[in-house]
Amino acid sequence: MKQTVTVIGLGYVGFPLSLAIAKSGKYKVFGLTRNSKNIHSIKNKLAPIDNITASLDIDKLDLTVTSKAQECLPISDFIVICVPTPVNKDHTPDLFPIVTTSKLIAKFLRPNQVIILESSVNPGVCEEVILPILETSGLAGGIDFELSHCPERINPGDPKWNVYNIARNVGSLTKKGNGITANFYRSFLKARVYEMGNLKEAESTKILENTFRDVNIALVNELAQSFDKMGINLLNVIKGAANKPFAFMVHYPGCGVGGHCIPVDPYYLIQKAKEIGFEQKLMKTARQINNNMPKYTVNLLLKALGKSHINLKDIKVGILGVTYKPDVADTRESPAITVLEILKDKGINVEIFDPFIQSISTVKNLEEILKQCKAIILCTAHKSFVTNLTSEKLTEYKTKILIDGRNCLDSKSLSQAGIYYKGIGF
Ligand code: SAJ
């Protein structure tokens, strides 16, 4: 008799996961979501997200998608929580999705169920937030049911790393429960599954991974500003440092840090540390540096306009790309959105084009924006931009200024064509 699994949340994390579990053929899988759009897509055999591993044939799988918790939670052996863990406007953690989901599970909780959180949280959320809510059922965690944490590691748009081959860490209330949860993941993944000492260790691995990335990006973003003043090409310096065969990991400067992980996760730990009276100075400074990059990028444009004796009133600025990373239709925490807000606050006329986000685009294609805008800020290195924004094309459309927020274009040929080209860090 197959065991039953319910995955709550069918976005970038939950949908590929529910597919992977269903594809193993070992479980009856339910996808539980309130998102009727996702339910509709999946019932019509369409992946609700553009994650590469998710565009597979859905109707051959034992995967039932529903919005009715009573249909699946009471009969599930494993319940996996894959709901968003965003931050509020003041950067404090927004645990509302986790809390409401935990309350929903508590309503149907029964003995021997294994509740697994995949969403990224700071150390302590499982035991201090989720566990007390689940125990309102009258059942005791670690005795009547298990609570585990297996932090998600999805890298949207990555053609190589996917839910099947990315190693995972698992932490639980009890050692026995940890073994059960680790073996559950081992039953449908190819990757190694590592058993951590406890829930807090598992929660902390994810925060460390992403804070590490945010701090290192902040380092090169700060260097981009000082090296620019010193007339040093940071990209060449990074290239040189990268040929060191050990103890160096490349990160690149840019117009800012977006996405649902990197710019968000550090705030969870900053807040947790604050609650216990500790200030995470380095993480906070890194967040300030990265959050300032959209403003720094706009200032590069203003400087270019000044140097080119172009009045702000006389020009329309084109924004190329609004997603937070290339070729992924996701604008969460995207620095491009902040660039747009800054330009609009300055009363600058803008046009927007992102082939992945038609809803925000104000023109239909790249040619249209080049025709209308003689000053361009590139915020996302979509493949189509890198391929088409050649010196020939920009000369044809008489582009005057190009601020390359992702250092992804051929600076030499554009400058030689007489275009005022400026990257971040050179
Ligand atoms: N960015 C830089 N400079 C860099 C790298 C990234 O400015 O050197 C910017 C990107 O433009 C983007 C943001 O940071 O706006 C985040 O980029 P990302 O490549 O980290 O993209 P994410 O958010 O999809 O990160 C995911 C994360 N995966 C999980 O959290 C499970 C992250 O941990 C991975 O390290 C990352 O993929 C990856 O390796 O690509």
Residues whose N, C-alpha, C, O or C-beta is under 5 A from the ligand:
A	BS01	SAJ	E152 R153 I154 N155 P156 N210 I217 V250 H251 Y252 P253 G254 G256 V257 G258 G259 H260 C261 I262 Y324 K325
